[in-house]
Amino acid sequence: MDTKTIVMLVMVGLLVLVSAVQAVELMGLKDKLSDDSLKVSGASAKATVGASSGAGNSLSQNINSLPSMVGGC
C-alpha cells in the first residue's frame, strides 16, 4: 500500500471513532435530560439600545419601517 492511502485510512478511521464517541455522549446526555437527573437553567438578560430615552422610541419606529427582505435578486 501507498503511504498516502495508509494516512487517509487512518484519518477516516479517526473521524469515524470521534463521531461514534460523540454519538454515545449525546445519547447519554439525552437520557439524563429525559430522566430529570440533569437540570437545565436559563438566564435572562435585558439589552438596552440607545443613548437616551427618546432614542428607543425612534429605534422601534425605524425597525417597523424596514423592508422584509434586504438584498437578494
N, C-alpha and C positions, 0 to 999 in steps of 0.2 A: 504494500500500500504506500501511497504517496504521503509525505509529511503534511501537506495541506488537507488531505482527506482525513487524516487522523485528528488534526486540530479541529476541523469542522465537526467531526463526530463527537469529540469531547465537549465542544461548545454547545451543541444541540442537546447532548445528554445533561449538561449542567442546567440548561434552560428548562428542560422537562422536569428535572429534580426540584428546581426552585419553584416552578409552578405547582408541583404536587404538594410541596410543603406549605405554600400559601393557601392552597385549596383546603388542606386539612386544618390549618389555623382558622380559616374563615368559617368552616363548618363548626369548629369548637366555639367560636365567638357567637355564632348564630344560636347554638344550643344554650349557651349561657344567657343570652338575651331572652330566649323563649322560656327559660326556667326561672327567670327573675332573680338569678343569682348575681347578676351584674346590673347595677343601677346606672342609668344614663341621666345626667343632669344637664340642663341647658342654661346658658347665661343670656341675659338680655342687655342691650346697650342702647342708649339714645344717641343719635347722631344729630348734631346741630350744624346747620349750614347758614352762612351769612354773618355779617359783622354787626348788623343792627336789627332791631325788631321789625323794621319796615322791609328789610331785605327778604325775609321769609315769605311775606305776602307776595311780593313781585316774583319771587322764585317759583312759587306754586302756580301763578298765572302763566309764567313762561313755560313750565312743564306741560300745562294743559294745552298750550298752543303749538306744541311740537308736532311735526308730521309723524305718522305712524311708521313710515319706512324711510330710512335715510340711506342714500346711495343706491347701489344696485342698478339694474338695467331698466 
